[in-house]
Structures are given as structure tokens and as C-alpha cells.
Amino acid sequence: MAAVQPVGTAKTVLPAPGAWVLDTTHTDVSFTARHLMVTKVRGRFPVQSGTVTIAENPLESSVVAVIDVAGVNSGEPGRDDHLRNADFFEVETYPTITFRSTKVEDAGDGEYRVTGDLTIKDVTRPVTLDLEYLGTIASPWGDQRAGFSASAEISRKDWGLEYNMALEAGGVVIGDKIRLNIEAEAILQK
């Protein structure tokens, strides 16, 4: 199958204009946090829904994504239950995290910076994602799909996620800086 040609110049390459819906089975948000100051713990959140709207001027494009906090999976059920409780995400009260873009900037070579509002537990703060457009293809299922990777580093304390324990030898159990990585596949809507 032939790849769909992207629009724009070599400086601003993106998929064809239109509404692209995130394929939630092929999209997720992963995170990495320091543990005990000497190692890293990884986990992921499933994406509940999302839309990428590619504008005629690609830099006027936008994205909205809703993340299912209750679906957090770090590979350790006890840790996941702790992340769901009031020490962290309070999923009974705040079941989702949302991201709404506010600006797209061309960073060159098929890479972009997407700034937007990230809302966790009713606290909204700006975040800038480094985004790479991975290409577009006609899938075996008769639709057009585009792929994106994005990443950012945030301070969890900016969203009131301050739970921690001091270590006797110095430092804390959980680092403040969280690395977010997003792998997204979107389907062009007809």
C-alpha cells in the first residue's frame, strides 16, 4: 500500500488536513519516575479518546486527548492501587487527565513543539511536548493512519502530586520529575 503524501513544506510536514481520531488501542501515555533515588519505575496510562485536527496551515493544528487514570499500569498492582488513591490521582473524583493544545511550532526536520494545557485533578498547567511526526499510510483496513511520538518532562508537584517519604540516608522515595512519552496512532475521519 502506498503511503499518503503529507502536506506542507519540508519545514512544516504534517498529515493531510482534517479530523484524525486517536486509535486508542494503538495509543498510550507512558511515564518514568525515579524510585529510591537510584532506579526508575515505568508505567502507562491508556488513552480514553482524542482528536488531532490538522489545519490547512499545519501550525494552526490542534489536539485534545483524554487519559484514563484508573487504567494506570506500572506492572505492580499494589503500586497501581496507591497511584489511584488520594495520595496521588484520586480516581474516584478525578477519573481522567486531559490535554488541550494551544500552540504548534515547527522545530524542523519533521519535529514540532506542541504546547497545551494539561489538567490533572482540576489543576491546569502548560506543558510543551516535543513531537515527532512519524508518517502517514493507507492501512489494510481501508483507512488512512498517521503516527506521532511526543515527550516532555514535568514536575508532579505542579499538579499537587506531592506524596513522598524521606529516606534515612537522604533523598526521597519518589522523584519529582516525571518523564512522559506518548505514542499515538490517528485515523483520518471521512
GIWOTA-V947053 format. One line per field, one symbol per residue. psi: psi as a letter, one per 40 degrees, with the letter a starting at -180 (. if undefined). burial: I if it has 16 or more other C-alpha atoms within 10 Angstrom, else O. A space follows every 50 residues. Layout:
BEGIN
psi->???
burial->???
END
This chain:
BEGIN
psi->iiihhiiiiddghiiiiahhhhheefhihiihiihfeeiihiaihihdii hhhhidhdeeiiihihhhddehheehdddddddeaedcefdddgeihihh ieihiheifeiihhiihhhhfehhiihhhhhhheiiihieeeihiiiiii iihihdddeegehihiideiaidhidhhhhhhhhhihhh.
burial->OOOOOIIOOOOIIIIIIOIIIIIIOOIIIIIIIIOIOOOOOIIIIIIIII IIIIIOOIIOIIIIIIIIIIIIIIOOOOOIOOIIOOOIIIIOOOIIIIII IIOIIIOOOIIIIIIIIIIIIOOIOOIIIIIIIOIIIIOOOOOIIIIIII IOIIOIOOIOIOOOOOOOOOOIIIIIOIIIIIIIIIIIOO
END
